[in-house]
Amino acid sequence: MVKERARILVVGGGYVGMYTALRLQQRMKHELRRGEVDITVVTPDPYMTYQPFLPEAAAGAISPRHVVVPLRRVLGQCHLVVGEVTSIDHAHRTATLTTLATEEGAAAEKLTYDELVLAPGSVSRTLPIPGLVDYGIGFKTVEEAIGLRNHVLEQMDIASSTRDPAVRDAALTFVFVGGGYAGVEALGELEDMARYAARYYHNVKPGDMKWILVEASDRILPEVGEEMGRYTVSELRRRNIQVLLETRLESCADRVAVLSDGQRFPTRTVVWTAGVKPHPLLAATDLPRNGRGRLKCTAELRIDGVEHAWAAGDAAAVPDVTAKDPGRTTAPNAQHAVRQAKLLADNIAHTLRGEPLEKYAHSYAGSVASLGLHKGVAQVYGRKMKGYPAWFMHRAYHLSRVPTFNRKARVLAEWTLAGLFKREIVSLGSLEHPRAEFELAAGGKHPLDPHINPKGSS
């Protein structure tokens, strides 16, 4: 039994934040009922995004609302605050945060806590490349995934409506930077979708489009092993996708992608998926970090040398007790994040009840990746698969992992319907500027103003 009321603050509503709070609800339901424990979750969005489904959402195989899990429904016993923690003073057990009300003129709030769980996740790792800020498109959120889908279909509309070869060529050239999961899966799914959509354009053929994957290292998808990585390169090239290894993007200014090998591609689409970095919040705390900016943690998921502070997932450098190398840390991926979150919640419960803590130990099981409809690669427990079996395993695995029965049923229903009916190829780019038409009718900016496109995303 908890001796006195404990205030638990969970920063972040992603994999670690949601699963930690959910597990705490289950493990401490009696303490919550008696008012001995209080759980507060601070998150920028009132939902958790299941990121492995972003490529399928971008391709239209899954509805965007089914890629996210509403936190208010799942975390019914927690206090959910939609906002961002800007700094943490753990010495005084205080967190400063801004909320939607702060934008309306309210003062920044301060929360006090007894136990802290830091799980803000990561942000895109960008480089000072000319033009990247102006023209680059990320792929970490559901908004970016749907925006990219609209953008690709819009480029096909542009190409279909012009006879200018320069405009047409730039519209039909799509450059993806980064050969990890996000880049390869997004490229594979979107190329599949665009090739299907081309049948409805009288003057756009699949062969007119250029799809280019740029990777700085000598391999892609390192998680599935070297052999499956080589197969993925061969499969993409068989689909006339250019895979440029040991190549870097040096500039995309003026809508021209300039590569380190000297190639230049006029393009209206540069998708940046070249890795992530720790959330900036970690630098605004008084907690110890390693050389890469991640929080130093113990195998029990405590922040090293600090009491009452915990971390897991992308934000944490957790020692891998199953590795032969004693200095190795667990990979910052969803496979570890979900398992770490559950153990983290268990250890908080053990701490409050005066029980011994457990160590996190999980051997890497393998990886699966989709390369488009009915195409994939996988390496699970040393067994290699490719093509349809790997694609099927990818879907089965992620269907089993997406949170809540509600989401599982909806995703399965959408996959079933997608097998019976044709793909949707509608671009709803105006969703990104919902007030544009009204502003124009009310005498606002002209539709040719370069800062606003009332119908499109670019």
NORHU-V264599 format. One record per residue. N is the residue number from 1. RES is the residue in one letter. SS is DSSP state (H for helix, E for strand, - for the rest). BURIAL is # if it has 16 or more other C-alpha atoms within 10 Angstrom, else .. Layout:
BEGIN
N_RES_SS_BURIAL + N_RES_SS_BURIAL
END
This chain:
BEGIN
1_M_-_. + 2_V_-_. + 3_K_-_. + 4_E_-_. + 5_R_-_. + 6_A_E_# + 7_R_E_# + 8_I_E_# + 9_L_E_# + 10_V_E_# + 11_V_E_# + 12_G_-_# + 13_G_-_# + 14_G_-_# + 15_Y_H_# + 16_V_H_# + 17_G_H_# + 18_M_H_# + 19_Y_H_# + 20_T_H_# + 21_A_H_# + 22_L_H_# + 23_R_H_# + 24_L_H_# + 25_Q_H_# + 26_Q_H_. + 27_R_H_# + 28_M_-_# + 29_K_H_. + 30_H_H_. + 31_E_H_# + 32_L_H_# + 33_R_H_. + 34_R_H_. + 35_G_-_. + 36_E_-_# + 37_V_E_# + 38_D_E_# + 39_I_E_# + 40_T_E_# + 41_V_E_# + 42_V_E_# + 43_T_E_# + 44_P_-_# + 45_D_-_# + 46_P_-_# + 47_Y_E_# + 48_M_E_# + 49_T_E_# + 50_Y_-_# + 51_Q_H_# + 52_P_H_# + 53_F_H_# + 54_L_H_# + 55_P_H_# + 56_E_H_# + 57_A_H_# + 58_A_H_# + 59_A_-_# + 60_G_-_# + 61_A_-_# + 62_I_-_# + 63_S_-_# + 64_P_H_# + 65_R_H_. + 66_H_H_# + 67_V_-_# + 68_V_E_# + 69_V_E_# + 70_P_E_. + 71_L_H_# + 72_R_H_. + 73_R_H_. + 74_V_H_# + 75_L_-_# + 76_G_-_. + 77_Q_-_# + 78_C_-_# + 79_H_E_. + 80_L_E_# + 81_V_E_# + 82_V_E_# + 83_G_E_# + 84_E_E_# + 85_V_E_# + 86_T_E_# + 87_S_E_# + 88_I_E_# + 89_D_E_. + 90_H_H_# + 91_A_H_. + 92_H_H_. + 93_R_-_# + 94_T_E_# + 95_A_E_# + 96_T_E_. + 97_L_E_# + 98_T_E_# + 99_T_E_# + 100_L_H_. + 101_A_H_. + 102_T_H_. + 103_E_H_. + 104_E_-_. + 105_G_-_. + 106_A_-_. + 107_A_-_. + 108_A_-_. + 109_E_E_. + 110_K_E_. + 111_L_E_. + 112_T_E_# + 113_Y_-_# + 114_D_-_# + 115_E_E_# + 116_L_E_# + 117_V_E_# + 118_L_E_# + 119_A_-_# + 120_P_-_# + 121_G_-_# + 122_S_E_# + 123_V_E_. + 124_S_E_# + 125_R_-_. + 126_T_-_# + 127_L_-_. + 128_P_-_. + 129_I_-_. + 130_P_E_# + 131_G_-_# + 132_L_H_# + 133_V_H_. + 134_D_H_. + 135_Y_H_# + 136_G_E_# + 137_I_E_# + 138_G_-_# + 139_F_-_# + 140_K_-_# + 141_T_-_. + 142_V_H_# + 143_E_H_. + 144_E_H_. + 145_A_H_# + 146_I_H_# + 147_G_H_# + 148_L_H_# + 149_R_H_# + 150_N_H_# + 151_H_H_# + 152_V_H_# + 153_L_H_# + 154_E_H_# + 155_Q_H_# + 156_M_H_# + 157_D_H_# + 158_I_H_# + 159_A_H_# + 160_S_H_# + 161_S_-_. + 162_T_-_. + 163_R_-_. + 164_D_-_. + 165_P_H_. + 166_A_H_. + 167_V_H_# + 168_R_H_# + 169_D_H_# + 170_A_H_# + 171_A_H_# + 172_L_-_# + 173_T_E_# + 174_F_E_# + 175_V_E_# + 176_F_E_# + 177_V_E_# + 178_G_-_# + 179_G_-_# + 180_G_-_# + 181_Y_H_# + 182_A_H_# + 183_G_H_# + 184_V_H_# + 185_E_H_# + 186_A_H_# + 187_L_H_# + 188_G_H_# + 189_E_H_# + 190_L_H_# + 191_E_H_# + 192_D_H_# + 193_M_H_# + 194_A_H_# + 195_R_H_# + 196_Y_H_# + 197_A_H_# + 198_A_H_# + 199_R_H_. + 200_Y_H_. + 201_Y_-_. + 202_H_-_. + 203_N_-_. + 204_V_-_# + 205_K_-_# + 206_P_H_# + 207_G_H_. + 208_D_H_. + 209_M_-_# + 210_K_E_# + 211_W_E_# + 212_I_E_# + 213_L_E_# + 214_V_E_# + 215_E_-_# + 216_A_-_# + 217_S_-_. + 218_D_-_. + 219_R_-_# + 220_I_-_# + 221_L_-_# + 222_P_H_# + 223_E_H_# + 224_V_H_# + 225_G_-_# + 226_E_H_. + 227_E_H_. + 228_M_H_# + 229_G_H_# + 230_R_H_. + 231_Y_H_. + 232_T_H_# + 233_V_H_# + 234_S_H_. + 235_E_H_# + 236_L_H_# + 237_R_H_. + 238_R_H_. + 239_R_-_. + 240_N_-_. + 241_I_E_# + 242_Q_E_# + 243_V_E_# + 244_L_E_# + 245_L_-_# + 246_E_-_. + 247_T_-_# + 248_R_-_# + 249_L_E_# + 250_E_E_# + 251_S_E_# + 252_C_-_# + 253_A_H_# + 254_D_H_. + 255_R_H_# + 256_V_E_# + 257_A_E_# + 258_V_E_# + 259_L_E_# + 260_S_-_. + 261_D_-_. + 262_G_-_. + 263_Q_-_. + 264_R_E_. + 265_F_E_# + 266_P_E_# + 267_T_-_# + 268_R_-_# + 269_T_E_# + 270_V_E_# + 271_V_E_# + 272_W_E_# + 273_T_-_# + 274_A_-_# + 275_G_-_# + 276_V_E_. + 277_K_E_# + 278_P_E_# + 279_H_-_# + 280_P_H_# + 281_L_H_# + 282_L_H_# + 283_A_H_# + 284_A_H_. + 285_T_E_# + 286_D_-_. + 287_L_-_# + 288_P_-_# + 289_R_E_# + 290_N_-_. + 291_G_-_. + 292_R_-_. + 293_G_-_# + 294_R_-_# + 295_L_E_# + 296_K_E_# + 297_C_E_# + 298_T_-_# + 299_A_-_# + 300_E_-_# + 301_L_-_# + 302_R_E_# + 303_I_E_# + 304_D_-_# + 305_G_-_. + 306_V_-_. + 307_E_-_. + 308_H_-_# + 309_A_E_# + 310_W_E_# + 311_A_E_# + 312_A_-_# + 313_G_H_# + 314_D_H_# + 315_A_H_# + 316_A_E_# + 317_A_E_# + 318_V_-_# + 319_P_E_# + 320_D_-_# + 321_V_-_# + 322_T_-_. + 323_A_-_. + 324_K_-_. + 325_D_-_. + 326_P_-_. + 327_G_-_. + 328_R_-_. + 329_T_E_# + 330_T_-_# + 331_A_-_# + 332_P_-_# + 333_N_-_. + 334_A_H_# + 335_Q_H_# + 336_H_H_# + 337_A_H_# + 338_V_H_# + 339_R_H_# + 340_Q_H_# + 341_A_H_# + 342_K_H_# + 343_L_H_# + 344_L_H_# + 345_A_H_# + 346_D_H_# + 347_N_H_# + 348_I_H_# + 349_A_H_# + 350_H_H_# + 351_T_H_. + 352_L_H_# + 353_R_H_. + 354_G_-_. + 355_E_-_. + 356_P_-_. + 357_L_-_# + 358_E_-_. + 359_K_-_. + 360_Y_-_# + 361_A_-_# + 362_H_-_. + 363_S_-_. + 364_Y_-_. + 365_A_-_. + 366_G_E_# + 367_S_E_# + 368_V_E_# + 369_A_E_# + 370_S_E_# + 371_L_-_# + 372_G_-_# + 373_L_-_# + 374_H_-_. + 375_K_-_# + 376_G_E_# + 377_V_E_# + 378_A_E_# + 379_Q_E_# + 380_V_E_. + 381_Y_-_. + 382_G_-_. + 383_R_E_. + 384_K_E_# + 385_M_E_# + 386_K_E_# + 387_G_-_# + 388_Y_H_. + 389_P_H_. + 390_A_H_# + 391_W_H_# + 392_F_H_# + 393_M_H_# + 394_H_H_# + 395_R_H_# + 396_A_H_. + 397_Y_H_. + 398_H_H_. + 399_L_H_# + 400_S_H_. + 401_R_H_. + 402_V_-_# + 403_P_-_# + 404_T_-_. + 405_F_H_. + 406_N_H_. + 407_R_H_# + 408_K_H_# + 409_A_H_. + 410_R_H_# + 411_V_H_# + 412_L_H_. + 413_A_H_. + 414_E_H_. + 415_W_H_. + 416_T_H_. + 417_L_H_. + 418_A_H_. + 419_G_H_. + 420_L_H_. + 421_F_-_. + 422_K_-_. + 423_R_-_. + 424_E_-_. + 425_I_-_# + 426_V_-_. + 427_S_-_# + 428_L_-_# + 429_G_H_# + 430_S_H_# + 431_L_H_# + 432_E_H_# + 433_H_H_. + 434_P_-_. + 435_R_-_. + 436_A_H_# + 437_E_H_# + 438_F_H_. + 439_E_H_. + 440_L_H_. + 441_A_H_. + 442_A_-_. + 443_G_-_. + 444_G_-_. + 445_K_-_# + 446_H_-_. + 447_P_-_. + 448_L_-_. + 449_D_-_. + 450_P_-_. + 451_H_-_. + 452_I_-_. + 453_N_-_# + 454_P_-_# + 455_K_-_# + 456_G_-_# + 457_S_-_# + 458_S_-_#
END
